[in-house]
């Protein structure tokens, strides 16, 4: 992936919802101008949420999500409905598709209530207007359309664009912490888990943010850091490290240089840093046999020394000296019921948008389960968390209380 491509987490997520055979997939294809979704007269053709990253004018980079019908039946249907509802947690704009020939139902009303509860901007698209006797009068939230004839498809796209939150993020990853001409050193280990031929997404995004701030990004491997710092001739404003080599990088970075990690910066960027710092302390109160959930926001091929499933469990065991039960989730899977866990340790969430990360954090908070992330917990276990958040005085003060 190039530095100029838009990551999925930074795209506006547009979800299409509705009952089976309302024409969701047909409408997705009409709005995007592509055959993204399989269309059939058979109820329940869409069996899992289908996502597609694309450019949608006049909006720009988006993630289009076609979901299974909310009225699916049976045990398998119930699972599909649950997956559709999970999509709401990352949806910025919802399109509720209703069959004009049948009208609004109780299931549709329930979805509208969910949109309101989750503060999701939405539009109701009454599809198959070409088959209906009369059109629904256009309003702020309602519009008659036809995926078959293209009627009002452009109007629907304009409504979606108007509802989308396209403001620049209030926080940068690192750009608001540095000044033009500052040096920032990024420590990026290249191991078996690193994608061949490129840097991982958090590293790419951080480099881009540094360059946009007119500062200088210097990228090194962990064994090159000490020599690099000695030869720069100018003290860097900040050293940012991959969490896996936190201890070595801390030892090699002079105390008068700010040090943090990609995980800590992304927790701040996603709005979860304060609670994640507090959550790390829960590790000290764990008892024998209690459970921790380790959750990743993406799915990837596991390596023999994978951080989430191998390194973190090993470090947690060594730190606590207790037999702790560890469970794992990845991708879009995240349990509704978290009450069995005494701590949730999440990845940095670079593949999840801000809405979904805050949803997961809120789920934990509502069920009074401490929530932290990989890098913050690693820094805590290695005794360097205080140093790693020193550039955020308000967060540091909360940690020291």
Secondary structure, DSSP 4 states (H G I P E B T S, - for coil): --TTSPPGGGSEEEEEEESTTSSHHHHHHHHHTS--S---SSTT---S-EEEEEEETTTEEEEEEE---TT--HHHHHHHHHHHHHHGGG-SEEEEEEETTT---HHHHHHHHHHHHTT-EEEEEEE-TTTSSSPPPP-SSEEE--TTT-TTHHHHHHHHHHHS--PPPSS-SSGGG--TT-EEEEE----TTSPTTS--HHHHHHHHHHHHTT-EEEEE-GGGHHHHHHHSSS--SEEEE-GGGHHHHHHHS-TTSEEEEHHHHHHHHTT-HHHHHHHHGGGGG--TT-EEEEE-SS--PPPTT-IIIIIHHHHHHHHH-S--EEEEE-TT---S--TTEEEEEE---TTS-HHHHHHHHHHHHHTT--EEEHHHHHHHHTT-HHHHTTT-HHHHHHHH-
